[in-house]
Amino acid sequence: MAYKILSLKWRPEHFSQVVGQDHISKALSNAIKLGRVAHAFTFSGPRGVGKTTTARILAKELNEVSNINDSIDIIEMDAASNRGIDEIRNLRESVNYAPSNGKYKIYIIDEAHMLTKEAFNALLKTLEEPPSHVVFIFATTELYKMPDTILSRTQRYDFKRLSFDCIKNHLEFVLKSENINYDNESLVQISDKSDGSMRDALSILDQMICICDNNITIDKISSSLGLVSNQNYFKILTYVSSRNSSGLFQLFDEIVSSGVSLYDFMEGFNKFLNKCIIANSLKSSYKNKGFYKDYLSYEIKLEEIDLLRIMEICLKFQSSMRYIVQPRIAIESLLLKLSYLDKSIDINDFLKSLNDNNLEQRVTKPFPQKEEKEDVQNQNNSVKSAVKKNEVIDIKLNESNKSLNKVDISTKSNIIEKNEFKDLKKTDNIKKNNLTIEKISHEWSNILSSIKKGNLVHALEKIKVKKIDNKKIVIVICDSNEFMFKSILIEIDYIQNCINKYFNTNLSLELLIEENKKIDESKQKIIKKDSLDKDHPLFMDVLNEFEGEIIK
């Protein structure tokens, strides 16, 4: 007798033998028992999950025959090769004839979605009012291609993708029945490779039996299936997290040299990353406890969000591999890029930690010696004299001077708040540059020469410096109208940068129009850099914390 492949040899003959589709087997069995059999069925689902097999079993049960090939009343046709309207016209003519032996004349139309639009339309009337002795069974893997007018006239059953455990258990049953030795890891890999299809799993198993000579082991099937062990993938992820490019390239070269195709490598890596994300989320409750244990044994310094970013990049890369001329070079570059990805951090947690540090910690600075203390006092006194002279800057240093006098000179350190350092730094910067209203007014012509935009130079020729402090400069534009003032406001950042660059400062700029030509308050637009984006407190927190600058 000729050899029969496992997928045909172990094809179910009864509803009780159908694997993983208990909800459909039970419904059809009860329909036959209760005499409530519909005149048309639609079986939809992925490949290799039992659609055609269930249709054959249903036909045999309805006509009470043991072999479908012995009954001329069961007609099975492939819609992929009989898809035209002529074939459907012939089918409509034969429908009118009564069955020869059985109770029903049953038509099994496989790959029904391949029928043409005209062929479907020719079937509509027959499906709506069929003879009592006719049963149609449509099987399709692409239900969305079936017209709604057809689906509404049939009883629909959706076959689900078979689970991993379901396929693995059935493979164990087959191997034990065939008296073939195997190891558990081999069945795990075959079940995973089948992607929910029992027919694919049995076909792969049939091939592995020939390769392994009736003794299936993981070592023998790895090269045939293009498998990369989880241990190697764990090492790759460890090298990525530690930025060990040398170990990464060396391990990848060993994997490719073993005969694994580049596409199989990427496909396996994406599946592995998915397992890592699930294991990292479920932790000890993950069903594959061995995998989670291995995951913890490696020093993978990656959070769940980092694993997700890596998997998204790899999935996108895998989808574009068919268009890459040098895939190996591209994968090596990808692995190097992954190793240099920055670790993710929650911005809310980051800002919270900064705020906690500002509240609970102080910045410690070595207290100056006696000579250094005198220099600090002299600087404070000079700043106070500058305030009296210009009557513009108002800096409160009385409390700091009092506290300074009370500190013991022998003390080695003093705790000063961070904001005081910032204010002192800006004040010292103003003192260092002797930046006063008079100086700005005197140097204004030189500032205008550094401005490259001619229209601004003309508009800014007549100005008055109204105020200057350690945060901003207030300038009044003279002899200007509303239109000209608005055009100046558009370039306020550019003007501010020119002033700061000239005086080597970091002050914000506020522009006003001369009072005698003051426009309506509703139309006046005073742009202050510190007031931008007040509707976004999170953004401004980050900007202020890092002393950032908004560039338009």
Steps between C-alpha positions, in 0.01 A plus 500: 500500500628850414624719788254757629631819654410566862254782422293256289559189710382671820219700342192484729214277391248600768407816686654362819841484331505864386764685706445844648157574348271355766250786474436422130507121532241512780272741312499292181452172688199642684356640176508152344358339814214752527431506127574873474752493215525822302495498119832692473810543718804728487817373672762774541834510674880477454665230295539149641250526787242246374250682275501255209536204735196608700304551176583143392400359840172695486429363151572140609281535809209646301510226235611229745796377295840387626705613200427827327650372175242221481206741482409672173265730689788683667662735249818678603625778272789742514379855440852612410490295179121500448426862566312614192132546434490201263595258779236650729235466226583129474473474878156666495376248243623199701336636817158416360578127488424295809781314682573145382568320828522740791251730660666820375688622200792684662729753327830581674649812340857551625674841476159651431634856506667433162165494318435795272238763570284365219525146639389617845207687347395185313485314833285751684159367393600139557629578851189696588250231394694171466340160448445310824751232406797738439764619751775749413821524704736791424853494641719812486812647657410856394150567623515872421504416128166325524198717403265590784209375291652150507594508869150609602354190329730253678566384854846624593757319716834664582789259560758628744876476475622196692678563828861407566408236759238349272750446217774374731273243666379371164859466373586297810203273431609448137865428590404252768266326258781487240754376760744784430735641764499873565597762756267763640696801371467372143120489524500847655690643204289315239176612666623859510613485137159375381335831600168346607460266201473127569564411137823703503607337827446147363679588175803633692495196728493269197808674363686491833441126537686444174784736598545361851459131408215425744680673789393863516732728701528877518863495384407325176200710409643844590692546176214358289239734650735801510474522878710715732507387860352721771838502669654677200217749487542565873870568442419740215258692721759508779764638264252759373416619851869520599612652165747216440536536123796261482311209656192591299672476162689185595186317612305610192778370275488161676122478454512585130794265443295213643268524198211703641344724238489872574122512466458210746733680740289817494171311520625301799639812667165678477319202649761484774455871581125447522556219752731726701241778517228258612730333752609841634136600547357175642817410692448187710147446365636447145405151382849427366672517837824361358527789257436756774763336718753522216401863444584584861831313488642738237601857578257669263488864610195592297158615614176389339472822296856448370416146388192636324705764315751237389226266376329779304829586327567132419147440367531799272838376382369147433218635283754682281758219473381389154609836358850502657792410272746423783284354781790379716662843511160652573439260793846567646432873480160443660651311795759772554227764487295310758798486735528880494133574564450724802306352788146630543391696805158626608509881486258530794719280720808691391352840587367364827847381598643841413238676709566264790870576478431874503280469808697247704858560394725802500794585285817477709784735413838540682489816703761756396805572714554838660640668189230349280235612750620859472477478118141382525416788734662747262297358211178537698586859596580590139170354383314707762676817385405422141139471606507841668665658201262376232180468710394219265620174652346393827696215652442399856832414657440623856401160632786327325750757638366455851523124478850530356619700803361239737680206343816380669806542277636163609195323358596297188167497317173684479160398357367741242181456304527438129292804403734731696792374294313577179411856608852568623645367176280732292577796727873435475467475124333844485769648728777341298370661182406830679165471325299813576236706327763754401732237357226340289395841368860590422575172323168482315646618168758220516225249576307617195807442284498132607138463382503377141139579417471850354134552579563433872795740512281783372215416738730479805694822447303694763457312829505562874630248752234511769616231740764231552527237773649156543228342286400729217549821308203727428536719190251761373474547123465867402347652188330174404154413381288193566595322178875559547485396865334169410772429243764565769324263742528219245881533516523540879697176547753607239543844664535336842773267375694792345493694830603199710777413257635855506505531881563127571185471712190283512210738556149502359373796301173691534397759242251781555371775274541866599216619723390783278443248222371222715256271323190343652570251774300238313738533202828555683714191494782483754703186451680374802713193471424389854123509432497277190294181507352563846221264400753217508634481856684174438689654209589810701619289794748326274605832341561670835671199658761477228520875431387427146435736213201506265610527138234592246 
